[in-house]
Amino acid sequence: MSYLRSIPLLALGLCALMVSQQASAEIKIGYVDFQKLMAEAPQVKSAMQALQNEFGPRQRELVAMQNDLKARDEKSTKEGAIMAEADRAKAEKALRDQQREFSRKGGEFQDDLSTRKNEELGKVQRYLLEEIRTYSTAQGFDLVLGEGVFYSKPQLDITAQVLDVLKSKPASAPKPAAAAPAKPPGAK
């Protein structure tokens, strides 16, 4: 709610700035579509690929475990009627234990992936903001807006130019944090 109240104040401030500067110089204003940068910058794609490389083996392990669980469940359903009661109970318990282990590993995987993704996206966002500042300063912009723009003329959009600068730089994302050591099998 306070965000909507600040828009008229921002507009008033911009008008005052423009009137006071009108006689001396023109104000150069632009805006950046940050969501577009996050979707198209090669540094973001590189960071996502690094995460895929880091978490891919664990994801494949979970998929294999899920497929094994499904196969065991189907086998248990088919053979359950002809198995001895003790054998069926033992097979059901083993299946439940494996399902719990799968759920635990899946939860840990999601938590770890989410944490690392947030870390990497935070680094990339800080990098992109610094690149926007550098580009804006080099191009002589007085004001560059981002989130909260309800309308702007296409001529003010400098997103494509900032993307061109980003694409001219190495696609590697900012250096990742030291990876956590791999957990040995069975470790909690």
Residue pairs with C-beta under 8 A, 6 or more apart in sequence:
3 148
7 148
7 150
14 143
17 27
18 27
21 27
27 142
27 143
28 139
28 140
28 141
28 142
28 143
29 141
29 142
29 143
29 144
29 145
29 156
30 136
30 141
30 143
30 144
30 145
30 156
30 157
30 158
31 144
31 145
31 146
31 149
31 152
31 156
31 157
31 158
31 159
32 132
32 144
32 145
32 146
32 157
32 158
32 159
32 162
33 146
33 157
33 159
34 128
34 146
34 147
36 159
36 163
37 44
37 128
37 159
37 162
37 163
37 166
38 44
38 121
38 124
38 125
38 128
40 163
41 124
41 128
41 163
41 166
41 167
42 166
42 167
42 169
42 171
43 124
43 127
43 128
43 166
43 169
43 171
43 172
43 173
43 174
44 121
44 124
44 173
45 171
46 171
46 172
46 173
47 120
47 121
47 123
47 124
47 173
47 174
47 176
48 120
50 120
50 173
50 176
51 113
51 116
51 117
51 120
54 116
54 179
55 109
55 112
55 113
55 116
58 109
58 112
59 109
61 105
62 102
62 105
62 106
62 109
65 98
65 101
65 102
65 105
66 102
68 98
69 95
69 98
69 99
69 102
72 95
72 98
73 95
76 88
76 91
76 92
76 95
80 88
80 91
83 91
112 180
119 176
119 177
120 173
120 176
123 173
123 174
123 175
123 176
124 173
124 174
126 174
127 173
127 174
128 166
131 162
131 165
131 166
131 169
132 144
132 146
132 162
135 158
135 161
135 162
135 165
136 144
136 158
139 158
139 161
141 158
144 158
145 152
